[in-house]
Amino acid sequence: MGETTDKLTELAKRRGFFLQSSGAYGGVAGFYTFGPHGATLKQNIENAWRERFALEEGHQEVDAPTVMPEDVFEASGHLDGFDDMLIECGDCGATHRADHLIEDNTDIEDAEALPLDEVESLVAEHDIVCPDCGASLASRSVEDFNLMFKTNIGPGSSDPGYLRPETAQGIFVEFPLLKEYARGQLPFGVTQVGRAYRNEISPRKSIIRVREFTQAELELFIDPEEDSPDINSVADETLSLYPVTEQNKEDGQVINRTVREAIDEGIIESPWIAYYLGISKQWYQSIGVDMDRFRFRQHLSGERAHYAADCWDAEAYATGDWIELSGFAYRGDYDLRKHDEYSNEEFTIFKQYDEPITVERPTVDPDMSALGPEFGGDAAAIADELERLTEDNPTVFETADDSVTVDIDDVTYDVPLEHVNYSIEEQTESGEHILPHVIEPSFGVDRIIYTVLEHAYREDTVDDEQRSYLALDPQVAPTTVGVFPLMTQDGLDEVASDVAEELRRSGLSVAYDESGAIGRRYRRQDEIGTPFCVTVDYQTLDDDTVTIRERDTTEQVRAPLDDLSTILSNLRDGELRFSEIVNE
C-alpha cells in the first residue's frame, strides 16, 4: 500500500485516531474503533456534512434503527441483488473477492463490472493463486455471496431481520409519514448519518473496506417532470470527470468540465446529479481533500447497483489506488415503487393540477349479489382484481365475449360480463398520485476520514529535526489549539491553565500540555493536526500577550489575551488567515 500508508496507520494507532477492534482477543477483521482523536475528527466531518447537505440545502434529518425486518430487504431487492464475487481456496479454505484478485494481478480495472463466468475464466487464464497459501485458484468456481448480516428479531427464528446494508432503507420505509411532514410538497430531502453493515468477503486497507461503517446519505424526492435544480451556485465549478466513454478507450483520460458544460454536452445526464457533484467537490475541498488527487468516475453498466439508472462516484487517490468516497445515484422511482408494491402503505404523493381536467376512465361496479352466491368467499377478492384490471389492462373488458378471466391465489375464475358492469365514465380530476423519483448522494464517512488523514500527512525538517505532521483543516481538526506554559514555575502554569479554561468556555477544542520541552510539545500537537498552539511566557506576565504558533509554517505572532478567543475562533472558521495576523 506504500510507505505513507504504513506510516499513517502506525500514527493512527499510536495517537488514537483508529485501531483494530477487540485487540485483546486478537482483533476482528473489518471492525475498527475510533480513538479519542479519531472520534472527534469523525464527528467534525459529520457535522461539516450536515451543515452543507442538510442545513444549507434546507433538508431534514432522521435517525432510523440499524436492524430491519426481512420484508424490507425483499422489497428493496437486497436479498437477491446485493452480492459480491466469492472464490474459496480448495487447499486452505480462505475466501477472497474474485474481482479484487483480478484487479491485483492483472491490468484490468473495475472487474466488479464483469459477469461471473468471465471472472472465473480470467482467474484460470492468469493462473491466479490464493494470497494466503499460494495454491492455484484456476479450478475454483466463482459464486455470488450476499453481503447482509442476518439476525433474528426476538426469540426463535420466526421473525428474521438484517443489519441494514445502507441507511437509505430507513428513510424509504418511512416515506408515507415523511411526505406528510413535508406537507406533500416536492422536492424535499431527508438525510441520515449512521452505521451500516456489509459482511465483506475480504476486508482490507484498514478503514477503507470494513464490515461496519458510517454513511451520510441524502435522499432527495423529486417530481421528474417538473423539478430541476438551480445550478447557478455551482455552474462554473470545474469537475474532473472520468465518464464511461473515456474508460472504454485504451488511452482514456480524465476530462475537465464545468458543471454547466457537463450538462450541456450530455456528459452528466441528470442536472440533479451534476448539481450534487458540484457542491460535493466544494465540500471535499473545504475539509482538506487534495483536488489533485480527486475525480468523479461514472459507473460502468455492469457495476451499477440494481436500483440505479445512472451513478457517479467521487474518488480519491489514497493507499496507492483510487478509492470510492461517495456515490451519486439517480434511483428513479425504484425504491418507492417496490415498497408500494410490497407493503400496505401508499408511497405515492398527490400532485395538484393547475386546473381540474375531465378525463374518461374505465370503471367496474361488480354485482356482489351475483358474485357472492357464485364464488363464495373469493367474491371480494375477485371484485378487487376486477378493479385492478380497469387500471392495468382495461382492454380485457372491451375484447371479452361473455366473461373475464381473473386469477386469485393461482386459481382461475371466469366472471360473467353481466355481473361486472364495465363502463367508460367521464370524471373531473384535480390531480393525480405520482411516485416521486429519488436522487441520492451517499458518503462513506470512514473512507473520507482516511483520505483526509493521508492527504494531510506531511514530513519536513524544523530546527534540523525531522518532523511529521497532519495539515488538517482547522474546521475538522480534533483539537483547535494547544495551550502551554513555557515553564511550570513563577505562575506561568496557573495563567496557562486559566487561558485553556477560558478558551474551552468560548467553544474551542483545547489541549493543555505542560510536560517536557516546549519543542516536544509542539511536535506532539503537530502530529495530531492541531493547527494552533498558544504559549504563555514571561512577557505574558508583563503585558497580557501570548504567542500563537501556526502548525504548517511554525510562524509565531503575539496577540492580546483579551482578543485570543475571538482570533482563534475566526482562524478555525476560516474568517481570518494567520498571515493576516502576522502582517498586522
Order of alpha helices (4+ residues) and beta strands (2+ residues): alpha-beta-beta-alpha-beta-beta-alpha-alpha-beta-beta-alpha-alpha-beta-beta-beta-alpha-alpha-beta-beta-beta-alpha-beta-alpha-alpha-beta-beta-beta-alpha-beta-alpha-alpha-alpha-beta-beta-beta-beta-alpha-beta-beta-beta-alpha-beta-alpha-beta-alpha-beta-beta-alpha-alpha
